[in-house]
Amino acid sequence: MNILYHLTILPPKMPECEAISQEIHTLRRHFGGELIYLNPNLHSPIYLPRVLFGFHRLRHLRALETNLHLHHLYNPDPFPFPILRALHRPVIYSLTGGVKQQPKASFFSSLAAVTVTDEGSLERLKAWGINNAFLVRPGIDTGRFTHSLLPLQSEIKLMVGSAPWTKEQFRTKGVEALLLAAQQAPHLRLIFLWRGILADEMEYRVHQMNLEKQVTVLNEKVDVNQVLAKVHASITLAATPTIVKSYPHSLLESLAAGKPVLISRAIPMADYVEQTGCGVIIDEVNPASILAAVQTLAARYEELRKSVQYLNPQDFSLQTLVASFQKVYQRIIDQDSRGGK
């Protein structure tokens, strides 16, 4: 197969620490193909809106299509990028966030396929008449993680993933609320996994709030398995379902290491957590809700930890991810060879 992968974000400073980049790396390693960034704002002298993404590379895209089977684009929300209508080969659009609002059905129905990672989003797309939608669970290398028991004593230690890309996301991803919660709970320890963006801003906030003894910011590539061995659980917060992945990698890694998770209700993975009992749901992104969830975690820790042990590691393995996309890719290629959609 010859597949061209598209990302709508700016090139990350640490792609090996960014979940979508990791997933595309896995797919390229298995299926081959190139990766192209459609966002022109890294070098543009003025900010260009999403409606113009990709047009600065249209000639290059057309040249690449000569020997191409299909395009595969990743984006958090169902935005109808006009550039996709200018492409000649079939397009697969992978929505990495939860879908809550009805997208432009005529646009997405015209694509070769739309993939989502949670059942709720799939059901909504189908109900809105987008019948070319498929469920593809995310996957991680579960073999990299080992179960390590950390007794729960006076302190509660949490790993925090999904670092902000913008200053606004300090609020919407719950970083501000977590720091305020830590101020109110001296027994709470937070280890943030950072990705090279706004690290100075984060360090400044930690210093201003006198939280150096409670908060650690790991702004470098780390062995997440070793970090998880030092915490009791992991937490990911989001005010809306599209600003983080439907199944955040840091939480999947936590489960693979035998550690429970704390997760915002807005994130689609919360349904899975609730069904399996492997963590605590946080309804609102504010300090009070976080502290209540931490208290619940402490009170039910052994019960929650045991629930994690019963999870099937193959639910979110790389093998399952690759096999799912193999089916979608082959379906599209077969349809295209027959002259269909």
Secondary structure, 3 states (H helix, E strand, C coil): CCEEEEECCCCCCCHHHCHHHHHHHHHHHHHCCEEEECCCCCCCCCCCCHHHCCHHHHHHHHHHHHHCCEEEEEECCCCCCHHHHHCCCCEEEEECCCCCCCCCHHHHHCCCEEEECCHHHHHHHHHCCCCCEEECCCCECHHHCCCCCCCCCCCEEEEECCCCCCCCHHHHCCHHHHHHHHHHCCCEEEEEECCCCCHHHHHHHHHHCCCCCCEEEECCCCCHHHHHCCCCEEEECCCCCCCCCCCCHHHHHHHHCCCCEEEECCCCHHHHHHHHCCEEEECCCCHHHHHHHHHHHHHCHHHHHHHHHCCCHHHHEHHHHHHHHHHHHHHHHHHHHCCCC
